Amino acid sequence: MALFNYNELLQAEIPHDKSYDYNVSLESDNVTLDSIDMESYKSFDIFLSHSYSDKEIIPALKYKLEEMGYSVYVDWITDRMLSRDEVNKRTAEVLQKRMQQSKCLIYATSENSQKSRWMPWELGYFDGIKEKMVAILPIKKDNNNFENDFKGEEYLGLYYYVDKTSSSLWILENASKYVSFNNWLEGTRPYEK
């Protein structure tokens, strides 16, 4: 099994019909958060919590997860009206609703995630509404070390983590307790193998 690699995600090719342009400009000043159709998507398998500083790799991660058969919510891709320049109470309400519509939260931790103000809030909110349905997805760079117990973010050690093979995801509590991602989404906890 392996971790997702930052450089591989950066170089990943996304088909044009699956392009996720993160440089979206709103075409009209009349577009507001209230115009987001919260019912256009009834549910998601994954709410992908991430640092916006990783915007260059998040579309590739979303695509890879979708290639494995999962529906993935990414705030600035799914709800393009969410402006990073005008974060307010309504933004938080939209994110709460999307988390309620999601089966699990995947916390994509990277060198940038420690600087995010939203990721810990999303993690805490989601864990409060859907206990044990949070997993940490380390995005590895060649020079980072995820064996350091998440220095500065030790609370992440409370949660399962995501590992992958070439075609599937796994949820691990430790090296000997794990379960397939699909079974975890259905409520099975990692167990001794």
Sine and cosine of phi, psi and omega as CSV:
sin_phi,cos_phi,sin_psi,cos_psi,sin_omega,cos_omega
0.00,0.00,0.26,-0.96,-0.11,-0.99
-0.48,-0.88,0.32,-0.95,0.10,-0.99
-1.00,0.02,0.31,-0.95,0.16,-0.99
-0.95,0.31,0.63,-0.78,-0.06,-1.00
-0.94,-0.34,0.78,-0.63,-0.05,-1.00
-0.83,0.56,-0.76,0.65,-0.06,-1.00
-0.91,0.41,-0.60,0.80,0.06,-1.00
-0.91,0.42,-0.66,0.76,0.04,-1.00
-0.91,0.42,-0.62,0.78,0.00,-1.00
-0.89,0.46,-0.57,0.82,-0.06,-1.00
-1.00,-0.09,-0.05,1.00,-0.06,-1.00
-0.90,0.43,0.62,-0.78,0.05,-1.00
-1.00,-0.04,0.77,-0.64,0.06,-1.00
-0.93,-0.36,0.81,-0.58,0.02,-1.00
-0.82,0.57,0.54,-0.84,-0.05,-1.00
-0.84,0.54,-0.58,0.82,0.01,-1.00
-0.95,0.30,-0.17,0.99,0.04,-1.00
-0.91,-0.41,0.30,0.95,-0.05,-1.00
-0.91,0.42,0.70,-0.71,0.03,-1.00
-0.87,-0.49,1.00,-0.02,-0.03,-1.00
-0.96,0.26,0.87,-0.49,-0.01,-1.00
-1.00,-0.05,0.04,1.00,0.06,-1.00
-0.97,-0.25,0.81,0.59,-0.06,-1.00
-0.99,0.16,0.75,-0.67,0.14,-0.99
-0.91,-0.41,0.66,-0.75,-0.01,-1.00
-0.95,0.31,0.69,-0.72,-0.07,-1.00
-0.98,0.17,-0.28,0.96,-0.07,-1.00
-0.63,-0.78,0.63,-0.77,0.08,-1.00
-0.94,0.34,-0.21,0.98,-0.02,-1.00
-0.99,0.14,-0.15,0.99,-0.01,-1.00
-0.97,0.23,0.79,-0.61,-0.02,-1.00
-0.73,-0.68,0.16,-0.99,0.07,-1.00
-0.87,0.50,-0.51,0.86,0.01,-1.00
-0.92,0.40,-0.31,0.95,0.00,-1.00
-1.00,0.08,-0.04,1.00,0.05,-1.00
-0.94,0.34,0.80,-0.60,0.01,-1.00
-1.00,0.09,0.99,-0.13,-0.06,-1.00
-0.94,0.35,-0.27,0.96,-0.01,-1.00
-0.99,-0.11,-0.08,1.00,-0.02,-1.00
-0.91,0.41,-0.43,0.91,0.11,-0.99
-0.82,-0.57,0.89,-0.45,-0.04,-1.00
-0.98,0.18,-0.56,0.83,-0.02,-1.00
-0.38,-0.93,0.35,-0.94,0.06,-1.00
-0.73,-0.68,0.52,-0.85,0.15,-0.99
-0.95,0.30,-0.66,0.75,-0.15,-0.99
-0.77,-0.64,0.77,-0.64,0.26,-0.97
-0.99,-0.13,0.92,-0.40,-0.08,-1.00
-1.00,-0.04,0.98,-0.19,0.04,-1.00
-0.99,0.11,0.78,-0.62,-0.11,-0.99
-0.39,-0.92,0.23,-0.97,0.12,-0.99
-1.00,0.05,0.73,-0.68,0.05,-1.00
-0.89,0.45,-0.33,0.94,0.09,-1.00
-0.91,0.42,-0.27,0.96,0.07,-1.00
-0.99,-0.10,0.36,0.93,-0.10,-1.00
-0.86,0.51,-0.36,0.93,0.02,-1.00
-0.96,0.27,-0.39,0.92,-0.03,-1.00
-0.94,-0.34,-0.32,0.95,-0.07,-1.00
-0.88,0.47,-0.65,0.76,0.07,-1.00
-0.85,0.52,-0.63,0.78,0.02,-1.00
-0.93,0.37,-0.63,0.78,0.05,-1.00
-0.90,0.43,-0.70,0.72,0.05,-1.00
-0.85,0.53,-0.72,0.69,-0.01,-1.00
-0.88,0.48,-0.71,0.70,0.00,-1.00
-0.89,0.46,-0.64,0.76,0.04,-1.00
-0.92,0.39,-0.63,0.77,0.05,-1.00
-0.92,0.39,-0.57,0.82,0.07,-1.00
-0.88,0.48,-0.47,0.89,0.04,-1.00
-1.00,0.10,-0.01,1.00,0.10,-0.99
0.98,-0.21,0.20,0.98,-0.06,-1.00
-0.97,-0.25,0.58,-0.82,0.14,-0.99
-1.00,0.03,0.73,-0.69,-0.17,-0.99
-0.80,-0.61,0.79,-0.62,0.09,-1.00
-0.99,-0.13,0.82,-0.57,0.17,-0.99
-0.80,-0.60,0.87,-0.49,-0.18,-0.98
-0.77,0.64,-0.81,0.58,-0.11,-0.99
-0.98,0.20,-0.10,1.00,0.11,-0.99
-0.99,-0.15,-0.75,0.66,-0.02,-1.00
-0.96,0.29,-0.73,0.69,-0.01,-1.00
-0.93,-0.36,0.98,0.18,-0.12,-0.99
-0.89,0.46,-0.29,0.96,0.01,-1.00
-0.98,0.20,-0.17,0.99,0.04,-1.00
-0.94,0.33,0.93,-0.36,-0.06,-1.00
-1.00,-0.05,0.75,-0.66,0.07,-1.00
-0.95,0.31,-0.30,0.95,-0.01,-1.00
-1.00,0.06,-0.33,0.94,-0.08,-1.00
-0.76,-0.65,0.86,0.51,0.02,-1.00
-0.97,0.24,0.76,-0.65,-0.03,-1.00
-0.51,-0.86,-0.17,-0.98,-0.02,-1.00
-0.85,0.53,-0.65,0.76,-0.01,-1.00
-0.90,0.44,-0.59,0.81,0.07,-1.00
-0.85,0.53,-0.73,0.68,0.00,-1.00
-0.89,0.46,-0.61,0.79,0.02,-1.00
-0.90,0.43,-0.66,0.75,0.04,-1.00
-0.89,0.46,-0.71,0.70,0.00,-1.00
-0.90,0.43,-0.63,0.78,0.06,-1.00
-0.87,0.49,-0.72,0.70,0.00,-1.00
-0.88,0.47,-0.70,0.72,0.00,-1.00
-0.91,0.42,-0.57,0.82,0.06,-1.00
-0.93,0.38,-0.62,0.79,0.05,-1.00
-0.90,0.43,-0.49,0.87,0.00,-1.00
-0.99,0.11,-0.05,1.00,-0.07,-1.00
-0.96,-0.29,0.57,-0.82,0.01,-1.00
-0.97,0.23,-0.55,0.84,-0.01,-1.00
-0.51,-0.86,0.27,-0.96,0.11,-0.99
-0.90,-0.44,0.79,-0.61,0.11,-0.99
-0.96,-0.28,0.85,-0.53,-0.07,-1.00
-0.99,-0.14,0.99,-0.15,-0.06,-1.00
-0.98,0.17,1.00,-0.08,-0.06,-1.00
-1.00,0.02,0.69,-0.72,-0.02,-1.00
-0.55,-0.83,-0.11,-0.99,0.07,-1.00
-0.89,0.46,-0.42,0.91,-0.04,-1.00
-1.00,0.05,-0.34,0.94,-0.14,-0.99
-0.91,0.41,-0.47,0.88,0.01,-1.00
-0.90,0.44,-0.38,0.93,-0.03,-1.00
-1.00,0.00,-0.16,0.99,-0.06,-1.00
-0.97,0.26,0.73,-0.68,0.10,-1.00
-1.00,0.06,-0.43,0.90,-0.07,-1.00
-0.99,0.11,-0.57,0.82,-0.10,-0.99
-0.85,0.52,-0.75,0.66,0.03,-1.00
-0.88,0.47,-0.58,0.81,0.04,-1.00
-0.90,0.43,-0.72,0.69,0.02,-1.00
-0.88,0.48,-0.69,0.72,0.01,-1.00
-0.86,0.51,-0.76,0.65,-0.01,-1.00
-0.91,0.42,-0.69,0.73,0.01,-1.00
-0.89,0.46,-0.75,0.66,-0.06,-1.00
-0.90,0.43,-0.69,0.72,0.00,-1.00
-0.89,0.46,-0.50,0.87,0.04,-1.00
-0.95,0.31,-0.50,0.86,-0.03,-1.00
-0.99,-0.13,-0.38,0.93,-0.02,-1.00
-0.61,-0.79,0.98,0.17,-0.08,-1.00
-0.84,0.54,0.68,-0.74,0.04,-1.00
0.91,0.41,0.37,0.93,0.07,-1.00
-0.90,-0.43,0.56,0.83,0.06,-1.00
-0.86,-0.52,0.68,-0.74,0.08,-1.00
-0.64,-0.77,0.56,-0.83,-0.01,-1.00
-1.00,-0.03,0.76,-0.65,0.05,-1.00
-0.90,-0.43,0.99,-0.14,0.01,-1.00
-0.94,0.34,0.75,-0.66,0.12,-0.99
-0.96,-0.26,0.94,-0.33,-0.17,-0.98
-1.00,0.00,0.70,-0.71,0.24,-0.97
-0.96,-0.29,0.34,-0.94,-0.05,-1.00
-0.83,0.56,-0.54,0.84,-0.11,-0.99
-0.99,-0.16,0.06,1.00,0.02,-1.00
-0.98,-0.18,0.32,-0.95,-0.13,-0.99
-0.73,-0.68,0.95,-0.31,-0.01,-1.00
-1.00,0.05,0.14,0.99,0.10,-1.00
-1.00,0.00,0.14,0.99,-0.04,-1.00
-1.00,-0.06,0.37,0.93,0.06,-1.00
0.85,0.53,0.57,0.82,0.08,-1.00
0.81,0.59,0.83,0.55,-0.02,-1.00
-0.77,0.64,0.83,-0.56,-0.04,-1.00
1.00,0.02,-0.26,0.97,0.04,-1.00
-0.72,-0.69,0.72,0.69,-0.10,-1.00
-0.84,0.54,-0.46,0.89,0.02,-1.00
-0.86,0.51,-0.36,0.93,0.02,-1.00
-0.90,0.43,-0.40,0.92,0.04,-1.00
-0.91,0.41,-0.20,0.98,0.05,-1.00
-0.96,0.28,-0.30,0.95,-0.18,-0.98
-0.95,-0.31,0.37,-0.93,0.13,-0.99
-0.90,0.44,0.21,-0.98,0.11,-0.99
-0.73,-0.68,0.37,-0.93,-0.07,-1.00
-0.99,-0.10,0.72,-0.70,0.14,-0.99
-0.79,-0.62,0.24,-0.97,-0.05,-1.00
-0.60,-0.80,0.42,-0.91,0.26,-0.97
-0.95,-0.32,-0.15,-0.99,-0.03,-1.00
-0.91,0.42,-0.43,0.91,-0.08,-1.00
-0.76,-0.65,0.02,1.00,-0.04,-1.00
-0.53,-0.85,0.32,-0.95,0.03,-1.00
-0.95,-0.32,0.48,-0.88,0.03,-1.00
-0.73,-0.68,0.53,-0.85,0.08,-1.00
-0.94,-0.33,0.82,-0.57,-0.06,-1.00
-0.87,-0.49,0.66,-0.75,0.21,-0.98
-1.00,-0.04,-0.63,0.78,0.12,-0.99
-0.36,-0.93,-0.10,-0.99,-0.10,-1.00
-0.89,0.46,-0.41,0.91,-0.04,-1.00
-0.94,-0.33,-0.08,1.00,0.03,-1.00
-0.86,-0.51,0.94,-0.34,-0.04,-1.00
-0.44,-0.90,0.21,-0.98,-0.01,-1.00
-0.46,-0.89,0.45,-0.89,0.05,-1.00
-0.91,0.41,0.50,-0.86,-0.02,-1.00
-0.85,0.52,-0.67,0.74,0.00,-1.00
-0.87,0.49,-0.70,0.71,0.01,-1.00
-0.92,0.40,-0.60,0.80,0.05,-1.00
-0.89,0.46,-0.67,0.74,0.04,-1.00
-0.87,0.49,-0.45,0.89,0.02,-1.00
-1.00,0.02,0.01,1.00,0.10,-0.99
0.93,-0.36,-0.06,1.00,0.01,-1.00
-0.98,0.18,0.76,-0.65,0.03,-1.00
-1.00,0.04,0.38,-0.92,0.08,-1.00
-0.83,0.56,0.61,-0.79,0.00,-1.00
-0.67,-0.74,0.32,-0.95,-0.06,-1.00
-0.89,0.45,0.73,-0.69,0.02,-1.00
-0.96,-0.28,0.00,0.00,0.00,0.00
